[in-house]
Amino acid sequence: MYRKIDNKGQSSAELILIIGGLLVIILFVGSYISNITNTTQKSFKSLLTQERDFLINKI
């Protein structure tokens, strides 16, 4: 007797793995962009503070 193998579960598992992998990639990219944004914001804030102090001292 030959039994047919059901492949519906396998395709669902593959889809879950693909979606999970994409989610992990999106989270890493988001973390990287957030890090760049924070670094840029700190540098810009430091620059503005330095220029403000320079202008105040110049007056």
C-alpha positions in Angstrom: 0.0 0.0 0.0 1.3 3.4 -1.0 0.5 6.4 1.1 0.5 9.9 -0.4 2.6 12.5 1.5 0.9 15.7 2.4 3.0 18.7 1.5 0.7 21.4 2.8 2.4 21.6 6.2 5.8 21.9 4.6 4.8 24.9 2.5 3.3 26.6 5.5 6.6 26.0 7.5 8.7 27.4 4.7 6.5 30.5 4.5 6.8 31.0 8.2 10.6 30.7 8.0 10.7 33.2 5.1 8.6 35.7 6.9 10.6 35.2 10.1 13.9 35.8 8.2 12.5 38.9 6.6 11.4 40.2 10.0 14.8 39.7 11.4 16.4 41.5 8.5 14.0 44.4 8.9 14.7 44.6 12.6 18.5 44.7 12.0 18.2 47.4 9.3 15.9 49.4 11.6 18.4 49.2 14.4 21.2 50.3 12.1 19.2 53.3 10.8 18.3 54.2 14.3 21.9 54.1 15.4 22.9 56.4 12.5 20.1 58.8 13.3 21.1 59.0 16.9 24.7 59.6 16.0 23.8 62.3 13.5 21.5 64.0 16.0 24.2 64.1 18.7 26.7 65.5 16.3 24.3 68.2 15.1 23.3 69.1 18.6 27.0 69.5 19.6 27.7 71.6 16.5 24.7 73.9 17.3 25.8 74.3 20.9 29.4 75.1 19.9 28.2 77.7 17.3 25.8 79.2 19.8 28.5 79.6 22.4 30.9 81.1 19.8 28.3 83.7 18.8 27.5 84.5 22.4 31.2 85.0 23.2 31.6 87.1 20.1 28.9 89.6 21.2 
